[in-house]
Amino acid sequence: MDALVLWTAVFTIGAYLVCGIPFGLIIAIAMGHVDVRTVGSGNIGTTNVAREVGKGAAAATLLCDVGKGLVWMIVARYAVAALALSGDVASLDHTTVLGTAMSVVFLGCICGHVFSPYLHFHGGKGIAVGFGAALGLCWPVALGLLAVFVVFVAPTRYVSAGSLAAAASLPLWCLFFGFPLVSVAPVTLAAVIVIWSHRENVRRLVHHEERPFSFHKAGDPVDARAAEKNDAAERDAR
């Protein structure tokens, strides 16, 4: 058990470091020469990249953010099983107490993306990486999250509404699919962190100020937030 705790801690730290990689920022700069932290919502996730850079950059961001969560969860599952459980992957099934190890690693994935160590502990909102990590944790839970997301986004085009609903449903899906309470605790904390990261979206939704989802199109005007920052920089330079 001591070995399990040790290797769970190691791979949770690894999850934090790997999932903290800000692919949205990197891709937006590479494909659109845009620092997405200075435009739109200022977020580095898929939605803001789509609005401010375009479909290609958004697709690449989504793939990388989902992928880093999924790949790390798979790597962690087999590595922890090999290093702490003599290769018994079944012991890390989500329905067992030992499966709590994977729930803790899942939490590490969310924390890495939301509190990126490479961006002074700022980051994204944890939806895409959370979906990828959920696929690696328990794929039926991930499909449940996706269903809730689609149900809320399809009629409204408010990605934030779907994201909040999916995050809130995460502990319920885990309970439904047989997670023991000790394993539900880390994913519940992860859900709280994701909801907290959407606090500004909640304010805009309440005040009917949230922007519906849309893709950036060539020739679209520069975002007002970016323009204000540029004006301020010009004034400071004078």
MOJO-V958463 format. One record per pair of residues at least 24 apart in sequence whose C-alpha atoms are under 7 Angstrom apart, sorted by the first residue. I is the first residue (numbers start at 1). J is the second residue. D is the distance in Angstrom with one decimal. If there is no record, write none. Layout:
BEGIN
((I;J;D) (I;J;D))
END
This chain:
BEGIN
((3;84;5.2) (4;84;5.0) (7;80;6.0) (7;84;6.9) (8;80;6.8) (8;101;5.7) (8;105;6.9) (11;76;6.0) (11;105;6.5) (12;104;6.7) (12;105;4.5) (12;108;5.0) (13;108;6.7) (15;72;6.5) (15;105;6.4) (15;108;5.2) (15;109;4.9) (15;112;6.8) (16;108;4.9) (16;109;5.4) (16;111;6.2) (16;112;3.9) (17;112;6.1) (18;68;7.0) (19;68;5.9) (19;69;6.4) (19;109;5.4) (19;112;5.0) (19;113;5.2) (20;112;4.1) (20;113;4.4) (20;116;4.3) (20;117;6.2) (20;118;6.9) (21;116;6.9) (21;118;7.0) (23;61;6.0) (23;64;6.5) (23;65;6.8) (24;49;6.7) (24;61;5.0) (27;57;6.2) (27;61;6.7) (28;53;6.4) (28;57;6.2) (31;57;6.5) (38;225;6.8) (38;226;5.5) (39;223;5.8) (39;225;5.6) (39;226;5.0) (40;223;6.1) (40;225;6.5) (43;124;5.9) (44;123;6.5) (44;124;5.4) (45;124;5.4) (50;215;5.0) (50;216;5.9) (51;214;5.8) (51;215;4.6) (51;216;4.4) (52;216;5.2) (53;216;5.7) (54;215;5.6) (54;216;4.7) (54;217;6.6) (55;215;6.3) (62;128;6.4) (65;128;5.6) (65;129;4.9) (66;128;5.0) (66;129;4.6) (66;131;6.3) (66;132;4.2) (67;132;6.0) (68;129;6.8) (69;109;6.2) (69;129;5.0) (69;130;6.7) (69;132;4.7) (69;133;4.2) (70;132;4.3) (70;133;4.6) (70;135;6.2) (70;136;5.1) (73;133;5.9) (73;136;5.1) (73;137;6.7) (74;136;5.7) (77;102;6.8) (94;138;6.9) (94;179;5.8) (95;178;5.6) (95;179;4.9) (95;180;6.2) (97;180;6.8) (97;183;7.0) (99;183;6.9) (100;182;6.6) (100;183;4.4) (102;137;6.5) (103;183;5.8) (103;186;5.8) (103;187;6.1) (104;186;5.6) (106;133;6.0) (107;186;6.0) (107;187;6.2) (107;190;5.3) (110;190;6.3) (125;194;5.8) (125;197;5.4) (125;198;6.7) (126;194;5.8) (127;163;6.5) (141;173;5.7) (141;174;6.4) (144;173;6.8) (145;170;6.7) (157;212;5.0) (157;213;5.3) (158;212;4.9) (158;213;6.0) (159;213;6.5) (160;201;6.4) (164;195;5.9) (167;191;5.0) (167;194;6.6) (167;195;6.6))
END
